[in-house]
Every structure is written in C-alpha cells, then in structure tokens.
Amino acid sequence: MHRTVQNLNVIKKFIISHLEDQSINKIPKIIAVSKTFSMEKILPLIEYGHIDFGENKVQEAIDKWTVIKQKNPNIKIHMIGKLQTNKVKFAVKLFDYIHSVDNAKLAQKISDEQSKINKSLPTNEAICWHDHLPATELLDYKKSGVQDRVTRRLKRGTYPVKRELDLHGLRLSEARICLSHFLNTAQEHRAICILIIHGKGLNSRSAKSVLRPNVRNWLSQDERVLAFTQAPKNLGAEGATYVLLRGARTS
C-alpha cells in the first residue's frame, strides 16, 4: 500500500476513534489537501477511491485537475484558498466547492458566474435551512446541553469577537449563501465567537428588519452554532447577533 494511502487511513482511524469517544456517528468528509503536490503523488489516493481534494490556487488546480476530472467525474475539488473576484469565472467551472467566501461581493460574483453556465455549487449547511419563521422572533438561542451560564456570558459580551460579517444591503438569497460560507470560514480559522451584522431595518418599508429574523432562524438550525443572543450595546445591540460556535467551552 502506498505511503500516502497509509497516511490517509491513519487519519481516518484517528478521527473515527475520537468521534466514537463522543458518541458521534456521522463521519466527516476528509479533504486531502493536494495543493503543491504533483499528480504522481496524488494518483495513489485516486486509485484507492478517495475523491475529495483541496487546492488553493485556481490556475494550478486547472492545470492539474482538468483532464483528471474528465476521466474521473466523481472527484470533487474544493477551493480552500482565498479566491480573487477576477478568478471566479475560472474557479466556478472547475471547483465543486468553494470554502473561502468572506464577503458579499464575492458571493454575488460566484452566483452570477454559476448562472451563466447553469451550474450550482453546494452551499453546505445553507441548503438544509428552512425559511419558516417562528411566530415570535428569536432573541436568543442555545442548543440542548449548553448551560444557561453560557447564554448569560454571551449577553454580557464576555467572549471576544474573532470575526464579523456585515450583511447590510443584501437580498435574503444573497445573505443566506454569504452566511453559510462565512460560518465555514470562521470554523476553519477556529473562531469560536463571531458577530453577524444585519441592521435594525429602520430603512425598510415596514421599518422592521427583514434580515434579522431570517438570520437568527438560519443560525438556530445550523449544527455549527451552539448559542446566540442579541449583541451587547457596544457591538450593535438589536442591529447585530452575537454567536458562539462549536469548539467553545460550554461548561
């Protein structure tokens, strides 16, 4: 067995062992980061049956994977590096997942290029969020098992904000995609506390926020979110939502 395949199996066993210790049955998708590696070193993994690979440069990925993907249509290429807007039209054609969307302009550009070639890239958790708003808007939320004192600490603004996302001016469809990609990026950078800025809706026709109830509804459905509450006054109050992600200590 090739050494690369042996390494993959060691990683799989390590992950499965830790998941079993936590009584988690869902096995995560393992992305083999193939950036900078030659196809000679990648081929043993492909022959073994591994299909998910990560690249961080568009042109390098095109040169490396275009022919291979034609021969192996089940292979999925993940964009894990920073994506420039002038590279989007090329990235959309090759990549199956784009994990590095961190602003509304980039999300819109990806959406536009997808429409041109009639291709839809998965948006991860966002495709599972329903849009049925609760009768009463969620002011705060915590997952089962998260202690009440965590919510109290959130309300006091105890957790330092590591990343923030401003959704001002976006349509709901745009905000949905942007939020999902932002959550991916936040987790990849191990940011356990984030701030989502959605505004108060003062300029809307109804003088009520349209984004806020939808954003909080989506967050309450996402497995990456442990808890959230209205932001403290110094972080935007009702114009923003203060979110705690998985990885934070909850005891």
C-alpha positions as CSV (number, residue, x, y, z in Angstrom):
1,M,0.0,0.0,0.0
2,H,1.3,3.4,-1.0
3,R,2.5,5.6,1.9
4,T,0.0,8.4,1.0
5,V,-2.8,5.9,1.4
6,Q,-1.4,4.6,4.6
7,N,-1.4,8.2,6.0
8,L,-5.0,8.7,4.9
9,N,-6.1,5.5,6.8
10,V,-4.2,6.6,9.9
11,I,-6.0,9.9,9.8
12,K,-9.4,8.2,9.3
13,K,-8.8,5.9,12.2
14,F,-7.8,8.8,14.4
15,I,-10.9,10.8,13.6
16,I,-13.3,7.8,14.0
17,S,-11.8,7.0,17.3
18,H,-12.4,10.5,18.7
19,L,-15.9,10.6,17.3
20,E,-16.7,7.3,19.0
21,D,-15.5,8.7,22.3
22,Q,-18.0,11.5,21.9
23,S,-20.8,9.2,20.7
24,I,-20.9,10.9,17.3
25,N,-22.0,8.6,14.5
26,K,-21.6,10.9,11.5
27,I,-18.2,10.5,9.8
28,P,-16.9,13.8,8.4
29,K,-15.7,14.2,4.8
30,I,-11.9,14.2,4.6
31,I,-10.4,16.6,2.1
32,A,-6.9,15.6,1.1
33,V,-5.0,18.9,0.6
34,S,-3.3,18.4,-2.7
35,K,-2.0,21.9,-3.3
36,T,1.7,22.0,-4.3
37,F,1.7,18.2,-4.7
38,S,2.3,16.6,-8.1
39,M,-0.2,14.3,-9.7
40,E,2.3,11.5,-9.3
41,K,1.8,11.7,-5.5
42,I,-2.0,12.2,-5.7
43,L,-2.8,9.3,-8.1
44,P,-2.4,6.6,-5.4
45,L,-5.2,8.2,-3.4
46,I,-7.4,8.4,-6.5
47,E,-6.8,4.8,-7.3
48,Y,-7.6,3.9,-3.7
49,G,-11.0,5.6,-4.2
50,H,-10.6,8.9,-2.4
51,I,-12.5,11.7,-4.2
52,D,-12.2,14.9,-2.2
53,F,-9.1,17.1,-2.8
54,G,-8.3,20.7,-1.7
55,E,-6.5,23.3,-3.8
56,N,-5.7,27.0,-3.0
57,K,-4.7,28.4,-6.4
58,V,-7.1,28.5,-9.4
59,Q,-4.6,28.2,-12.2
60,E,-2.6,25.4,-10.5
61,A,-5.8,23.5,-10.0
62,I,-6.9,23.9,-13.6
63,D,-3.6,22.7,-14.9
64,K,-3.6,19.7,-12.5
65,W,-7.2,18.6,-12.5
66,T,-9.0,19.4,-15.8
67,V,-8.0,16.2,-17.6
68,I,-8.2,14.0,-14.4
69,K,-11.7,15.2,-13.7
70,Q,-12.8,14.3,-17.2
71,K,-11.6,10.8,-16.6
72,N,-12.9,10.6,-13.1
73,P,-16.2,12.6,-12.8
74,N,-16.7,11.5,-9.2
75,I,-13.7,13.5,-8.0
76,K,-14.7,16.7,-6.0
77,I,-12.3,19.6,-6.0
78,H,-12.5,22.1,-3.1
79,M,-11.3,25.7,-3.2
80,I,-9.7,26.2,0.2
81,G,-7.6,29.3,-0.5
82,K,-8.5,33.0,-0.9
83,L,-10.4,33.5,-4.1
84,Q,-10.0,36.7,-6.1
85,T,-13.0,38.0,-8.0
86,N,-11.1,38.1,-11.3
87,K,-10.6,34.3,-10.9
88,V,-14.2,33.4,-10.1
89,K,-15.3,32.6,-13.7
90,F,-12.5,30.0,-14.0
91,A,-13.0,28.7,-10.5
92,V,-16.7,28.1,-10.9
93,K,-16.1,25.9,-14.0
94,L,-13.6,23.6,-12.2
95,F,-14.4,23.6,-8.4
96,D,-17.2,21.6,-6.8
97,Y,-17.0,23.5,-3.5
98,I,-15.7,27.0,-2.6
99,H,-15.0,27.3,1.1
100,S,-13.3,30.7,1.2
101,V,-16.2,33.2,0.5
102,D,-15.8,36.0,3.0
103,N,-17.7,39.0,1.5
104,A,-20.9,39.8,-0.3
105,K,-19.3,41.0,-3.5
106,L,-17.5,37.6,-4.0
107,A,-20.7,35.6,-3.1
108,Q,-22.6,37.6,-5.7
109,K,-19.9,37.2,-8.4
110,I,-19.9,33.4,-7.8
111,S,-23.7,33.4,-8.1
112,D,-23.6,35.4,-11.4
113,E,-21.0,33.1,-12.9
114,Q,-22.9,30.0,-11.9
115,S,-26.0,31.3,-13.7
116,K,-24.0,31.9,-16.9
117,I,-23.0,28.2,-17.2
118,N,-26.1,26.8,-15.4
119,K,-24.0,25.3,-12.6
120,S,-24.9,25.2,-8.9
121,L,-22.2,24.8,-6.3
122,P,-23.3,23.3,-3.0
123,T,-23.7,25.8,-0.2
124,N,-23.2,23.3,2.6
125,E,-25.5,23.9,5.6
126,A,-27.5,26.6,3.8
127,I,-29.2,24.0,1.6
128,C,-30.7,22.5,4.8
129,W,-32.0,25.7,6.3
130,H,-35.8,26.1,6.1
131,D,-37.3,29.6,5.8
132,H,-40.4,29.1,8.0
133,L,-40.0,31.9,10.6
134,P,-41.2,31.2,14.1
135,A,-44.3,33.1,15.3
136,T,-42.1,35.1,17.7
137,E,-38.6,36.3,16.6
138,L,-35.8,34.5,18.4
139,L,-34.0,36.9,20.7
140,D,-31.5,34.3,21.9
141,Y,-31.0,30.6,21.4
142,K,-28.9,27.8,22.8
143,K,-28.6,24.1,21.8
144,S,-29.6,21.4,24.1
145,G,-26.8,20.6,26.5
146,V,-25.4,24.1,26.5
147,Q,-25.6,25.5,30.1
148,D,-27.6,28.7,30.9
149,R,-24.5,30.4,32.2
150,V,-23.1,30.3,28.6
151,T,-26.0,32.4,27.4
152,R,-25.5,34.8,30.4
153,R,-21.9,35.2,29.4
154,L,-22.9,35.9,25.8
155,K,-25.3,38.6,26.9
156,R,-22.6,40.2,29.0
157,G,-20.3,40.2,25.9
158,T,-17.7,38.1,27.7
159,Y,-16.5,36.2,24.6
160,P,-14.1,38.2,22.3
161,V,-15.3,38.5,18.7
162,K,-12.9,36.9,16.3
163,R,-14.7,37.5,13.0
164,E,-17.6,39.6,11.9
165,L,-19.9,39.6,8.8
166,D,-21.8,42.6,7.6
167,L,-25.0,41.6,5.6
168,H,-26.3,45.1,5.1
169,G,-27.9,45.7,1.7
170,L,-28.1,42.0,0.7
171,R,-31.2,40.2,-0.5
172,L,-32.2,37.2,1.5
173,S,-30.9,34.7,-1.0
174,E,-27.5,36.5,-1.1
175,A,-27.4,36.7,2.7
176,R,-28.2,33.0,3.1
177,I,-25.2,32.0,0.9
178,C,-22.9,34.5,2.4
179,L,-23.7,33.5,6.0
180,S,-23.1,29.8,5.2
181,H,-19.8,30.4,3.6
182,F,-18.8,32.8,6.5
183,L,-19.6,30.1,9.1
184,N,-17.4,27.7,7.2
185,T,-14.5,30.2,7.1
186,A,-15.0,31.0,10.8
187,Q,-14.8,27.4,11.8
188,E,-11.7,26.7,9.6
189,H,-10.0,29.6,11.4
190,R,-11.2,28.3,14.8
191,A,-13.1,31.5,15.5
192,I,-15.4,30.5,18.4
193,C,-17.2,33.8,18.7
194,I,-18.5,35.8,15.7
195,L,-20.7,38.8,15.1
196,I,-23.3,38.9,12.4
197,I,-24.4,42.5,11.5
198,H,-27.8,42.6,9.9
199,G,-29.1,46.0,10.8
200,K,-32.3,47.2,12.6
201,G,-34.4,47.6,9.5
202,L,-35.0,51.3,10.0
203,N,-34.8,52.0,6.3
204,S,-37.1,49.2,5.2
205,R,-40.6,49.9,4.0
206,S,-42.1,48.2,7.1
207,A,-39.5,49.8,9.4
208,K,-38.8,46.3,10.6
209,S,-35.7,44.2,10.0
210,V,-36.2,41.6,7.3
211,L,-32.7,40.1,7.6
212,R,-32.6,39.8,11.4
213,P,-35.4,37.2,12.0
214,N,-34.2,35.2,9.0
215,V,-30.6,35.2,10.0
216,R,-31.5,34.1,13.5
217,N,-33.8,31.4,12.2
218,W,-31.0,30.0,10.0
219,L,-28.5,30.1,12.8
220,S,-30.8,28.2,15.1
221,Q,-30.9,25.3,12.5
222,D,-27.1,25.2,11.9
223,E,-25.1,22.4,13.6
224,R,-22.1,24.7,13.8
225,V,-23.9,27.1,16.1
226,L,-24.0,26.5,19.9
227,A,-25.8,29.7,21.0
228,F,-26.5,33.2,20.1
229,T,-28.1,36.4,21.5
230,Q,-28.7,40.0,20.6
231,A,-25.3,41.8,20.5
232,P,-24.3,43.9,23.5
233,K,-24.8,47.7,23.1
234,N,-21.1,48.3,22.2
235,L,-21.4,45.7,19.4
236,G,-24.6,46.9,17.7
237,A,-27.4,45.9,20.1
238,E,-30.5,44.8,18.1
239,G,-28.7,45.5,14.8
240,A,-26.4,42.5,15.3
241,T,-26.3,39.0,16.6
242,Y,-23.5,37.6,18.8
243,V,-22.8,34.0,18.0
244,L,-20.9,31.2,19.7
245,L,-19.7,28.3,17.5
246,R,-18.7,24.7,18.2
247,G,-15.3,24.5,19.8
248,A,-16.1,26.9,22.6
249,R,-16.1,25.7,26.2
250,T,-19.7,25.4,27.4
251,S,-19.1,24.2,31.0
